[in-house]
Amino acid sequence: MSTPSVIWLAGFHAVEAALRHDPTRIDALWLLAGRQDQRSQKLRQLAQAAGIPPEEQPEKAFTEQIRRNPDLARHQGVLARYTPQPAGDEHTLDQLLDTLTEPALLLVLDGVTDPHNLGACLRSAEAAGAHAVITPKDRAAGLTPAARKAASGAAERLPFIQVTNLARTLSELKTRGLWIVGAAGGGLVSLYDTDFAAEPVALVMGSEGEGLRRLTQERCDQLITIPMRAPVESLNVSVASAICLFEFRRVRDSLSAAARIG
């Protein structure tokens, strides 16, 4: 695992998630001086219950932090100094798969470099019940403050795995019985016709501009496409990820309900 470094979390969702999930990693909590609305009061209560005294800070203190890190610009009047859990690695992924009691559902991002897209993908993955998000270590976005804010708390709860060699990881997932399904504009199979939605699966989404790399495509058992009306030809990676993940979840839930009735 990589060595964690201290960062600042910005915004109510990210800070509240950290307070609820792992408050011991917060060593300072700032609230904009004079703010007394309901959300601020709730955060104060959570912080005090966790033994973290909130610090009332003037606007100029927030402005200074933004000067140092523009990603904190949309702070909503709340910042927290936080030491994040380090990203997982291949060993973490093996441990996770060994403990699952249901078919795996993994989201793999092949070179997504925009931290806002990464955060949105994490949020959708958690909402759809995915077990982890996997990215390469190189040439891909990491969990920056901007990504964590866009994730609205999912970055503090959902396992985030960074691997050294994505193609090798996909091959190893195959040996563990997972199907590798890649979303590509040139996919011949509709998302709604795939045979793998209810199987142990790693859904692979490409980068914002280039899509899936050649080596990644070669590891896929199936390439799928999202049917779209002309003239639209592509979707933002976070939107496409959400559509695919929730379709997989719909199929799984439908089959589970049918099995209970049967």
Phi, psi and omega per residue, in radians:
M1 nan 2.621 3.116
S2 -1.328 2.733 3.141
T3 -1.365 2.208 -3.108
P4 -1.289 2.677 3.064
S5 -2.232 2.739 -3.117
V6 -1.275 2.345 3.102
I7 -2.306 3.021 3.006
W8 -1.899 2.244 2.986
L9 -1.590 2.484 -3.120
A10 -2.206 2.442 3.049
G11 1.678 2.685 -3.030
F12 -1.119 -0.781 -3.070
H13 -1.064 -0.871 -3.082
A14 -1.139 -0.761 -3.111
V15 -1.209 -0.730 3.127
E16 -1.107 -0.710 3.114
A17 -1.063 -0.727 3.117
A18 -1.151 -0.689 3.110
L19 -1.111 -0.677 -3.116
R20 -1.377 -0.675 -2.977
H21 -1.520 -0.731 -3.063
D22 -2.728 1.214 -3.050
P23 -1.138 -0.346 -3.123
T24 -1.151 -0.271 3.139
R25 -1.567 -0.010 3.075
I26 -1.745 2.195 3.094
D27 -2.004 0.000 3.036
A28 -2.807 2.432 3.114
L29 -2.277 2.124 3.121
W30 -1.849 2.373 2.968
L31 -2.182 2.468 -3.127
L32 -1.092 2.191 -3.073
A33 -1.009 2.349 3.089
G34 1.581 -0.152 -3.124
R35 -1.410 2.160 -3.054
Q36 -2.264 0.364 -3.118
D37 -1.281 3.046 -3.041
Q38 -1.080 -0.713 -3.115
R39 -1.147 -0.700 3.112
S40 -1.141 -0.720 3.127
Q41 -1.108 -0.696 3.113
K42 -1.101 -0.725 3.140
L43 -1.169 -0.664 3.090
R44 -1.059 -0.740 -3.136
Q45 -1.110 -0.765 3.115
L46 -1.096 -0.751 -3.113
A47 -1.133 -0.776 -3.132
Q48 -1.135 -0.658 3.089
A49 -1.129 -0.508 3.130
A50 -1.542 0.000 3.139
G51 1.362 0.447 -3.136
I52 -1.999 1.862 -3.117
P53 -1.267 2.093 3.113
P54 -1.143 2.493 3.108
E55 -1.844 2.148 3.060
E56 -1.385 2.054 -3.060
Q57 -2.119 2.493 3.128
P58 -1.308 2.899 -3.125
E59 -0.982 -0.642 -3.080
K60 -1.136 -0.511 3.093
A61 -1.183 -0.713 3.076
F62 -1.134 -0.717 3.138
T63 -1.059 -0.666 3.128
E64 -1.151 -0.685 3.100
Q65 -1.152 -0.670 3.109
I66 -1.149 -0.655 3.097
R67 -1.036 -0.674 3.135
R68 -1.342 -0.554 -3.095
N69 -2.516 1.689 -3.103
P70 -1.044 -0.344 3.116
D71 -1.081 -0.281 -3.094
L72 -1.596 0.137 -3.004
A73 -1.015 -0.692 -3.117
R74 -1.658 1.123 -3.001
H75 -1.483 -0.273 3.129
Q76 1.057 0.346 3.123
G77 1.452 0.316 3.115
V78 -2.539 2.291 3.060
L79 -2.369 2.578 3.069
A80 -2.379 2.298 3.042
R81 -1.462 2.181 -2.817
Y82 -2.452 2.397 3.008
T83 -1.829 1.783 -3.008
P84 -1.265 2.692 2.956
Q85 -1.058 2.316 3.133
P86 -1.106 2.618 3.084
A87 -1.043 2.592 3.086
G88 -1.325 2.998 3.120
D89 -2.312 -2.882 -3.102
E90 -1.035 -0.665 3.127
H91 -1.141 -0.725 3.095
T92 -1.044 -0.727 3.137
L93 -1.096 -0.757 3.107
D94 -1.052 -0.770 3.140
Q95 -1.091 -0.731 3.129
L96 -1.054 -0.844 -3.104
L97 -1.119 -0.574 3.137
D98 -1.177 -0.409 -3.058
T99 -1.717 -0.129 -3.074
L100 -1.191 2.466 3.094
T101 -1.945 0.170 3.090
E102 -2.491 2.860 -3.140
P103 -0.990 2.341 -3.085
A104 -1.119 2.497 2.988
L105 -2.329 1.834 -3.093
L106 -2.007 2.506 3.013
L107 -1.869 2.129 3.139
V108 -1.960 2.217 -3.123
L109 -1.931 2.026 -3.053
D110 -1.628 1.500 3.044
G111 1.389 0.571 3.034
V112 -1.310 2.084 -3.006
T113 -1.838 -0.240 -3.121
D114 -1.502 2.061 -3.103
P115 -1.090 -0.533 3.104
H116 -1.173 -0.681 3.070
N117 -1.137 -0.718 3.091
L118 -1.038 -0.823 -3.142
G119 -1.056 -0.752 3.125
A120 -1.130 -0.649 3.094
C121 -1.123 -0.717 3.099
L122 -1.077 -0.748 -3.125
R123 -1.105 -0.789 3.125
S124 -1.158 -0.699 -3.138
A125 -1.076 -0.767 3.114
E126 -1.127 -0.752 -3.110
A127 -1.108 -0.565 -3.125
A128 -1.531 -0.019 3.094
G129 1.455 0.396 3.048
A130 -1.178 2.678 -3.072
H131 -1.605 -0.334 3.125
A132 -2.974 2.789 2.978
V133 -2.039 2.300 -3.067
I134 -2.076 2.342 3.060
T135 -2.399 2.795 2.967
P136 -1.263 2.715 3.107
K137 -1.233 -0.617 -3.049
D138 -1.794 2.610 3.063
R139 0.954 0.759 3.110
A140 -2.684 2.675 3.134
A141 -1.192 2.535 3.009
G142 -1.894 -3.058 -3.084
L143 -1.450 1.278 3.051
T144 -1.302 2.918 3.041
P145 -0.941 -0.654 3.123
A146 -1.138 -0.714 3.115
A147 -1.148 -0.733 -3.141
R148 -1.132 -0.689 3.119
K149 -1.136 -0.752 3.127
A150 -1.135 -0.481 -3.130
A151 -1.322 -0.240 3.086
S152 0.917 0.746 3.084
G153 1.778 -0.355 -3.101
A154 -1.113 -0.525 -3.121
A155 -1.140 -0.430 3.118
E156 -1.542 -0.161 -3.066
R157 -2.055 -0.658 -3.021
L158 -1.575 2.309 3.102
P159 -1.001 2.282 3.117
F160 -2.060 2.084 -3.012
I161 -2.008 2.263 3.033
Q162 -1.993 2.186 -3.060
V163 -2.002 2.667 -3.098
T164 -1.282 -0.722 -3.083
N165 -2.316 1.833 -3.026
L166 -1.155 -0.737 -3.131
A167 -1.052 -0.725 3.116
R168 -1.150 -0.702 3.117
T169 -1.080 -0.722 3.114
L170 -1.097 -0.694 3.102
S171 -1.112 -0.701 3.124
E172 -1.187 -0.608 3.074
L173 -1.109 -0.645 3.086
K174 -1.047 -0.741 -3.124
T175 -1.149 -0.351 3.090
R176 -1.582 0.111 3.060
G177 1.611 0.175 3.092
L178 -1.535 2.498 2.983
W179 -1.536 2.445 3.139
I180 -1.830 1.971 -3.090
V181 -2.028 2.070 -3.127
G182 -1.820 2.418 3.077
A183 -1.643 2.112 -3.092
A184 -2.521 2.533 -3.140
G185 -1.026 -0.510 3.141
G186 -1.657 0.231 3.126
G187 -1.084 2.474 -3.080
L188 -1.582 -0.250 -3.076
V189 -1.924 2.283 3.080
S190 -1.169 2.530 3.023
L191 -0.869 -0.640 -3.043
Y192 -1.450 -0.013 3.108
D193 -2.028 0.022 -3.122
T194 -1.128 2.550 3.136
D195 -1.567 -0.026 -2.931
F196 -1.913 0.081 -3.047
A197 -1.016 -0.632 -3.090
A198 -1.674 -0.011 -3.124
E199 -1.559 2.881 2.957
P200 -1.044 2.123 -2.949
V201 -2.534 2.547 2.936
A202 -1.959 2.011 3.104
L203 -1.549 2.123 -3.047
V204 -1.901 2.174 3.136
M205 -2.012 2.475 -3.083
G206 -1.513 3.084 -3.131
S207 -1.223 2.920 -3.024
E208 -1.071 -0.622 -3.066
G209 -1.819 -0.783 -2.979
E210 -1.699 -0.232 -3.109
G211 1.322 -2.695 -3.108
L212 -1.287 2.385 3.065
R213 -1.272 2.800 -3.065
R214 -1.012 -0.843 -3.116
L215 -1.083 -0.606 3.107
T216 -1.174 -0.804 3.121
Q217 -1.028 -0.659 -3.113
E218 -1.155 -0.400 3.122
R219 -1.504 -0.158 -3.066
C220 -1.377 2.415 3.036
D221 -1.380 -0.446 -3.127
Q222 -2.696 2.466 3.029
L223 -1.913 2.182 -3.090
I224 -2.003 2.845 3.089
T225 -2.340 2.635 3.064
I226 -1.615 2.040 3.128
P227 -1.072 2.281 -3.118
M228 -2.368 2.600 3.079
R229 -1.403 2.432 3.057
A230 -1.087 2.585 0.153
P231 -1.626 0.120 -3.101
V232 -1.200 2.298 -3.120
E233 -2.020 -0.337 -3.113
S234 -2.673 2.861 3.123
L235 -2.213 2.733 2.985
N236 -0.951 2.494 -3.045
V237 -1.057 -0.596 -3.140
S238 -1.245 -0.620 3.082
V239 -1.183 -0.809 3.139
A240 -1.084 -0.701 3.113
S241 -1.064 -0.771 -3.129
A242 -1.094 -0.767 -3.136
I243 -1.048 -0.829 -3.106
C244 -1.165 -0.797 -3.112
L245 -1.078 -0.747 -3.108
F246 -1.269 -0.484 3.020
E247 -1.184 -0.738 3.085
F248 -1.076 -0.735 3.129
R249 -1.140 -0.691 3.126
R250 -1.060 -0.790 3.140
V251 -1.092 -0.784 -3.129
R252 -1.092 -0.786 -3.135
D253 -1.157 -0.644 3.114
S254 -1.116 -0.759 3.133
L255 -1.173 -0.667 3.101
S256 -1.135 -0.716 3.120
A257 -1.142 -0.711 3.130
A258 -1.120 -0.667 3.134
A259 -1.161 -0.654 3.106
R260 -1.162 -0.704 3.137
I261 -1.193 -0.715 -3.117
G262 -1.232 nan nan
